[in-house]
């Protein structure tokens, strides 16, 4: 059927509820809107679902959630693990509780137990719960930092990481095979509870999760020494972080934690921010005002599902607040953890590893080199860091020390397998306390890190291309760059071209090629002269093509200028391809 026929079926089919039909009838005269809602099925990719909330096959609604869950249930039954159950969490977004229940009741109708959190919880706690409860899988209803009109559905496997091969392709195939919406199973919630198929979880998992994080503390002595002096401003940006972040800081003893009241309570409309993203400076307007009022040492923000942490730190010399990128904060935390682990324990494991994604700063490599630990690259997506952790466990080769992505996410321990802003907050505050006992601010520590390892600076640009035409343009950009790789990008000569789609790293001078050693992915990476690089990849969650840029400068100011200039050059180059 074409999109018009599918639209008509949704309006006339008794399977769909009256509210859905009324929403669709209201757009009957908007041909473009009808087309956008029905020209495709909302794609279940390797990161699950993510889309605008609304009626239609290309939207997030109870029917697309039910379809995804039926496919997941079919896969779980196929691998013979239905008795182990599935953990389900959700964030503060609109329809999140409803989508979580929809998933639970579809699982129940398929004879699979659902362990559902009683109220909203952070993404990392869902990852932890999957492992703690020995579930075969997990579902988290969240669209992370996307605008308010979005929601999403992430699937985790038994190790607590988001799905990777072979389970991702297996689940995707099962979801795709569900073509008749009326064939999907569901059941009454009261019956599911009575039959032991809908189990509410909460406080017990919360407590256990918190205790696992607290075990990681390296310098409680430093916290105790300055707990009355260090001032912290925190905003959960209307998301899930409010209770867990405040709880962990209080239990460690921090006395001066100031929460942005206007952004404290969960609200899926995100009324004080247009974009609840800790990467966006605009999201910190209220937090910075509070920080200046209280003379805070640092300002922290977690995204709606509390897996990513944004940071501003105060410069003790000027009083200015500096925003740390995800690369900066991740490296600051990683350097602190690895360095102080060595200090406290006297040595580091011989097979210790610092894991980062391919689009993360080369400063991580310099840190790993400084401490003599392995630096391991993985594809973009924290699930690949989780996959490497699982490999360490299975082979007894490799000790996980720290893992991070440039997108404001890191994980300081092995209790979970997804990035954790609650734990990152704890460690950044501990680091602030430790450096304060040494007469330094976090900004001082950041500058020290640059002076020790090199002035690396990174930058991200993106182009948004929506709809059918946008999807085609994104593919054309990658296709053209793949066929006609540039010999130089701005003033930088291209030394090698990594094409993860063809699993090749090609020297531009000798034309010799070797494999990347990583799974295939539609990503291009250019290694440039002077320790610079550019990576091009389509976003996995938004209609964007993203350009990651890295440089090394003679000073922080020099590196910042070079990164911005290279970013502009890349955008100018790509604009000609659209």
N, C-alpha and C positions, 0 to 999 in steps of 0.2 A: 504493500500500500504506500501511496505517496503521503506527504505530510498533511494534505487536506483531508484525505480519507481517514487517517489516524485521528485527526482532530474531531471529525464527525463521529467516529466510533466512541471516543471518550465522552462526547456529549450525549450519545444515545444509549450506550451500554449500561444496563442496570447495575453492573459491578461497581461503577464509580459513584461516589457519594454526591449528594445534591450541592454541597458547597463547592466541590470541584467543578461540577457542571456550570454552576452560576458564574464562577470566575472565568471559565472559558467562553461562555456565551457573551460576556461583557467585552471580549476582544474580537468578536466576530467580524467587525469591520476593519480591523487592523491587520492587514495581510502580512506585513513584515513580522509582527509580533507572533501571529499564528505560526508562521514559518519557523521562527527562531525557537519556539517552544516544542515543535514537532519534527523538525527536519532530521533529527538524529535522536538516538537514545543517549541519555546522560552517561558518558563513558565511565565504566568501571575500570580504572587503570591500576597501575602498580601501587598507587597511593590510595586506592579506593574511589569514593565519589566526592565531588565538590561542585557546587553549582548554586545558582540563584534559587531561592525558595519560591515555589509556585506550582500551578497545575501544568502538566505536560510531560512528555517523555524526556525532554531535555531540561528538566527542572528537579530540584530537591523537593520531594513530597512523600507521603506515606506509601505510595505505590512504588516509586523508584527505590525507596528504602526496603520495602518488602521484597522487591525483585532481587536486590543485592543480597539480602539475607537468605532468600530461598536458594540462591546459587551457592552461598557459603555453606548452608546446611547440607546441600547435596554433596558438596566436596567433603565435608566432615564425615558424612555417612560413608562416602566412597573410601576414605582412608581408615574406616573402622574405629572412629574415636568419639562417637556421639555421647558416650557415657561420661566423658570428662567435663563437658560443659563449656560455656563461653562467658567471659566477664564483659560487662557493658558499663561504660561511663559516658558522661556528656558534659558540655560546658554551658555557658550562660546565654547562648544564642537563642533566637526565636525558633520554636518548634523542636529544640533539642530534647526535652523530656518526652515529647510525643514520638519523636523518631526512635529514641532509645526503647520505649515501650513497644513500638511497632516491631523493631528488630527482635526483642525478647519474645514476643508472642508468636512470631513466625518460627523462631527456633523451637519454642515450646510445642507448637503444632507438629513439628518434625521430630519430637521426642528428645530434644536437646535442652538440658538445663541452662537457664540464663541467670547469672549472678549480677544483679543490677544495683548500682550504687543508689542510695536513698535520695541523694541530691547531687548537685554538680561537683565534679572533682577534676583535678589537673590531669593532663595527659600522662605524665610520668607515673602517677599513682595507678592508672589503668595498666600500664606496662608492668608495674610491680605486682598488681593483683593477679594478672594472668599467671605469673610465676608462682606466687604465694599459694594460689588455689589449685595449682596444677591443671589449669584449663588447657584445652586444645587450641583455643583462639580467644581473641578479644575484639571488641568493637568500641570505638570512641566516636561519638557524635560531636563533631567540631569542624569549623572552617578556619581554625587558627586565627590569623590576623586579618582575614579578608573583611571587606565592608559588611555592614549590617544585613544587607539583603541576601547574603550567602549562608549556607550551612554545608556540612560535609559528613563523611562516614569513612573512618579509617579502620582497616582490619589488621590485627596483630596475630602472630602465630605463637605456639607454645613456649618459645624462648623469651617472649615478651617484646620482641622487635616487630616492626611492621613487616608484612609479608615480602619475602624474597623468593627467587627460584628454588625449587620447582613449584612451591605453593602459590606464588602470585599468578603464574600462568594457568595453573590448575583451577584456581578459584575464578579467575577471569573467564575461562572457558565455560565453567558451569553457570556463571551469571549470564553470559551471552546466550547460552542454550535455553534460558527461560524466556520464551517469546510470547506466551499467553498469560497476560496479567491475571486472568481469572483462575489460573491453575495454581497460583501461589497460596500457600497455606497460612492460616492464622487461627487464633483461638481467643476465647473470652479470658480476660485477665484473672477474674475470680477463680475460674477453673484451673488456670495455670498455677496460681498460688496454692490452691487446694491439692493439686496433683504433684506439688514439689518441683514444678518446672520453672517457676519464677521465684527466685530467692533474693531477698533484699540484703545488701551488705553495706557496711559503713564504718562505724567507729573502730571495730577491731582491726580492720585493714589500715585505717588512718594511723592508729597507734603504732602498728608494726612498721609501717612505711617511715614514719618519723624517727623511730628508733634506729632503723637502718641508716638513715642519713646522718644522724647524730654520731654514730660510730666512726664516721670519717673525720671528725674534727681532729686537727693536728695541734692546735695551740689554744686550749681552753684557758691556759694561764694568761695569754695575751688578752683574750676577751675579758677575763675577770679584772685585769689591770686597768682597762679603759672603758668598761661597760657604762660608766656614768658620764663619760666625756664624749664618746663617739655619737654623732647625730646622724640619723638615717631618715630620709624621706622616701616613702614607698607609695606607689599607686598600682592597683590591680587592673586599671583600665576597664572597670565594670565586668571583670572576668572571674575566673575560678581561684586566683591566687590569694585573695584576701585572707582567708582563714589559715591555710597551711603556711604561708610566708610569715605572717605575724606570730603564729604558734611556734615555729622553729626559732625565730629570733628571740622571742620571749623566754623560751625554755633554755636557750644558751646564755641568757642573762643580759642581753642588750636592753638598756633602760630608755633610750631616747629614740623611739621609732614613731615618726609622724606620718600618718596616713592621709592621703588626699581625700577628704570627706566626700567631695562631689563625685568621685570616681570609685568609692569604696564598695558600693553594693552592686550585685550582678544586674545587668540590664542589657538585653540583646539589641536594643536600639542604639547603644553607645552614644548617649545624648551629648556628652561633652567633647567627643572626638569624632571627626568625620571618618577616620581610619584608625582602628584600634591596634596600631602597629608600633612596637617599641623601637623600630628603626626610624620612624618619622619624627623629626624634631617638634612638629606641631603638637604631638601627643603629650609633650612635657610642659606645656604652658602653665598649667595649674601647679604641677609638681615643682617647677623651678621657682615659681612665686613663693610657694611654701618654704622651699629650701633657703631662699634669700631671707625670708622672715625669721627662720629658726637658725640661720647660719649653719646649715647642715654640711657634713663632710661628703656625703654622697647621696645621689638620687637614683632610685631603682624603679623600673616599670616592668611588669610581666604582661604578656599578651593574653587574650581571653582564655586559652586553655593552659596557660602557665607552663609552657615548655620552652619559652624563649625569654631572655632577660635583656632589657635595655638599661644603659647606665650613663649617668653624668657624674663626674668627680670634680671636687673643688681643688683649684690650684692655690696652695697655701701662700704663695708669693703675691699673686695678683687678686685673689678672691674670685676669679672667673671660674665658671663651671664649664668643663670640657666634656663634650659628648664622646663616648668611646664606641667605636664600631663593634660589630660582633667579633671581628678578627682581633681587635684590641682587647676587649674584655675577656674573650676566650683564652688568648695567649697569656694575659695577666693572671687568670685563674690557674691555667695549666702550668705556668712557670712557678707559681706559688706552691701548688700541690706537689709537683715533682721535686722542686728544690727543697721544700721543707720536709718532704718524706725522706729525702736523702739525709737532711740535717738531723731529723728525729731518730731515724733508724740506723744511721751510719753509712748506709749504702743503698743502691737501687738494684732490683733484680737484673741479672745479666741479660734476660730476654724481655726486659721492660719495653713497652711500646706506647708511643704517642700516635694516635690515629686521627687523620683529618681527611676531609673530602678534597677532591681535585680542584675545587674553586676556592679553597681556603688559603689564607696567606702563607707565603714562604717563611714568615717569621716563625711559624711552628717548626719548620725544618731546622732553623737556626737554634731554637730552644732545644730540640731533640739532640742536635749535634753537640751543644754545649754540655749537656748532661750525659752524653754517651749512650743514649737510648735509641731504639729503632723508630724511624718515622715511616708510617705506613699510609699510603694514599688509597682512598676508595672512591667510588662514584658518589655523586651528590645524592643526598638522602640519608638521614641518620640510620635508617635500617641497614645500610651497608656497614656502618660502624658496628651495629649490633651483630651482623652476620660474622664479622671478623672476631668479635668477642666469643661467639659460639664456637668458632673454629679453634680459638685458643683453648676453650674448655674441652673440646672433643679430642684434640691432639696433645694436650699438655705441653704445648709449645707456644710461648708468648704469654706475657703478663701485662694485662691492661693497666695502664697508668692514667690515661686521660684521652678523651675523644671530643672533637669539636667540629662545627661547621661555621662558615662565615655568616650564616643567617641567624646569628644571635643565639645559637644553641650549643650546649655542651653537657657532658655527663661525667661526674667525678668519681663514680663507683660502679660496681657490677650488679647492684641490687635490682636495677631496671635496665631496659635496653632501648630507651628513647631519651632524647634530651630533656633536662630537668631544670626549670628555672627556680624551683624551690631550693634545690641543693646548690645551684649556682649562686643564688642570693646568700645562702648561708656562708659559702666559701669566700665570696667577695667581701662580705662583712667581717669574716674572720681575718682575711688578708688585710683589710683596712685597720683592724685592731692591732694586728701584728706589726704593720709598718708604723702605726702611730706610736707604739712602744719604742720604735727606733728613731722617732722624731721625723717621720716621713708621712706624706699623704699618698693616696693611691696614684695620684698624678705623678708624684715624684718616682714612685715605683715603676710606672709606665715609661717615664723618660729614662730611668736606669736600665730598663729592659732594652730599649732602643739603642742606648749607648753601648750596651754589652753585645747585642746580637745584630745590630744593623737597623737602619731607618727604612723599614718596609712599610709601604702604604698601599691600601687596596681601595677599589672603587667599583660600584655597580651601576650600570645604566640599563634601561629597559625600554622597549617599544611595545605598547599595547595595540593589538590588532584583533578586534572582536568579530564574531560571526563567521559565516562560511568563507567569505572573502578573506577575512583576517587569517583563518587557519591556512588557507592556500598561500597567502603571502609569507607566513612564517616558514612553511615548507620550502617555498621558493628561495628565501634568504639562505637557509641551510644548504639547499641544493646547489645554489650558485657558488657559495663559498667552498663547498666540497669539490666542485668541478674546477673552479678557478681560484686556488688558494693564493692569497696575496704574497708578494715577495717581500713587502715591507708594510708596516702599519705606522704611518706618520714617520717619525725620525728613526724608528726601530726596525732593524733588519729581522726578518723571520728566520730563525735558525732551524726549528723543527716544527712539523705539523702532526699533532695527535688527532686521529680520527677514531673515536671510540665506536662508531658505527661499523667501520671496517676492521677494527682491532689492529690499528697500525700506527706506528710512530715513524715518520719519514724525515730524514735529514735533507734539508732543501738544497744543499750543495752536492752531496754525494749521491743523493736519491736512494740511499740504502734505507731499508725499512725493517722494523722489528715489531713484535706484538706489544700491545699495551698491558696485557696480563689481567685486564678487567673485563667484566661482562659488556656486551654490546649496548651502546646507548647513543642516541642522536645528539652527540656533543662533539664540538671541534675545539681544539686547544692549540694555541700558537705560543711556542717558546720564543721569546724575543731576545735581542742583545741587551746587555747591561742589566741582567737579572729581572727583566720585565716579562710580562705574559698577558695574554688575552684569551678568554674562554667564551664560547658562544653556545647557548643551549636554550631550547624552549622551556618555559616554566611548566612544571608538572601539575600546577593547581590553578593557574590563571591564564587568560589569553594573551600571553606575553612572550617575547623572545628576550632573553637576558644576556647581558654582556658583562663579564667579570674581568676586572683589570687589576694587575699588580705591578708595582715598580719598587725600586730601591733607590733612595736618595742619599745625599751627603748630609742632610739634616732633615728634621721633621717637616719644616716649611718647604724645603726643596722637594721632598717626596710627595707632599700634598699637591703641590703645583704640577708636578709631573703626572700624577695619577689623574687629576682633573683634565689636563691637556690631552692625555691619551684617551680618556673617556670621550671627549668631544670629537677627537679624530675618528674613533670607532663609530660613533653615531653618524658622523658625516659620511663615512664610507658606506654604512649600511643603508642610509636614506636613499642612496643612488640605486640600491638593489630593489627597493619597494615599487 
